[in-house]
Amino acid sequence: MKWISLRVRGFSTLGMVAAGALLVVYFAYHMVHGDHGYVALGNLRVQVAEARATLTQLREQRERLEARADGLVNGDRDRDLVDQQARRMLNLARPNDLVLFYRGE
């Protein structure tokens, strides 16, 4: 039976173990702190939570705007709302309207 030497091109057994240990440390470090490691996973979870909160706010805002738009489309219910929006957006008034100016903040 022939014994296989652990010496490969001048590396001793201690050198091979040290190189293996360094390789394990390298991959362990990048598993935790790398671009796709555990720290990045935590940051990604925070971003997902923030995005979900923003999504909830935007959905609520959309629902309010849709309800307001429904009021504008259905002319029987909110003619005053349509009139108010038109005057505000076009900056117009009727000749017999009383216009009061106030200083905003």
C-alpha positions, -999 to +999 in steps of 0.1 A: +000+000+000+014+033-010+010+063+013-001+096-002+020+125+010+002+156+022+029+177+007+018+193-025+045+213-043+063+224-013+033+230+011+035+214+045+005+200+064+004+231+085+004+253+055-025+233+040-045+236+073-038+273+075-049+278+039-081+259+045-088+279+077-082+311+058-106+300+031-133+291+057-128+325+074-131+343+040-164+326+031-177+330+066-170+368+066-187+372+032-216+351+043-223+376+071-211+409+056-212+403+019-236+419-007-260+390-002-251+382+035-271+383+067-265+420+072-278+428+037-308+406+044-316+427+075-313+459+055-335+444+028-361+435+054-361+471+067-365+484+031-394+460+025-411+472+057-407+508+046-420+500+011-451+483+026-458+513+048-455+536+018-477+513-002-504+514+025-503+552+025-505+554-012-534+530-013-553+551+012-545+583-008-557+566-040-590+555-023-596+591-011-589+605-046-611+578-062-639+588-038-634+624-047-633+616-084-665+597-081-681+628-066-668+648-096-681+623-121-716+619-106-729+654-113-760+650-092-742+646-059-715+672-058-720+700-082-705+724-057-674+703-055-670+704-093-676+742-092-651+746-064-624+726-081-629+744-114-626+778-098-595+768-078-577+752-107-586+779-133-583+807-108-616+822-120-646+838-104-680+850-115-686+888-118-710+889-089-688+867-066-672+881-035-635+872-033-618+873+001-580+872+002-562+857+031-525+853+039-515+817+040-486+803+061 
